[in-house]
Structure formats: structure tokens, C-alpha cells
Amino acid sequence: MLFGYLRRRASELGAKVNALNSMPDHVRLACSIPPRLSVGDFMEAIKGASSHHINHSADRELKLYWQAGYGVLTFAERDLPRMVGYIQNQKEHPQQGSVSAKMERYEE
């Protein structure tokens, strides 16, 4: 339900979703956003709309609360296949010891 909504909302904003995956405590999204749209505006729209959509769905058991901030990495188009692969296989990285320090860095 969430992934489909995130893809639709990104498309409405003019963005192309290249990869989307999640873990229990975070979502990873690799997308191309149009130059007219700032990263901050895109993230605000994605986070706010998806929270509202899930929290007002027919399934009252579901609740979605995004953290206050977000992390963003920019990368060259030539790196897109590597980033897509990393996101698509994110559940395997800790078991395989192939975690990327840049992709996993966070601060509390």
C-alpha cells in the first residue's frame, strides 16, 4: 500500500522512482526529481502525503509516523545502477557484511 502510494505521489510531482525499499525503521527511495523542485519540497510532499494517506486509510490499525528529518545523497547518473542495486538488496547487506557507510550513516 505504501510503496504504490509513494510511486504515484512521486510521479504526480514529476519525479521518477528508480528504486524503493524499506526496513522496519526506514524507507529508501532513489529517484530523479525535476530541477524545478527542491529536494526539501519533494521530501515534504512525499512524507506528508504518504502519512496522511496511510493514517486515513480504511485500515485503522495502520499508522505511519515519519521522523522529523531525512537523509539525502546525491549521485551521478552513472552511479544509478549501483544505488538501485543497493536499495533493492538492502535487507541482505548486514548479513553479507556489505553495508555502505554513506548509505547507512545517520545521527540521532
VENPE-V844022 format. One record per helix or strand of 2 or more residues. SS is the DSSP state (~ for helix, > for strand). FROM is the first residue (numbers start at 0). TO is the last residue. If there is no record, write none. Layout:
# VENPE-V844022
ss->(SS:SS)
from->(FROM:FROM)
to->(TO:TO)
This chain:
# VENPE-V844022
ss->(~:>:>:~:~:~:~)
from->(1:15:25:38:76:89:100)
to->(11:22:31:54:87:95:103)
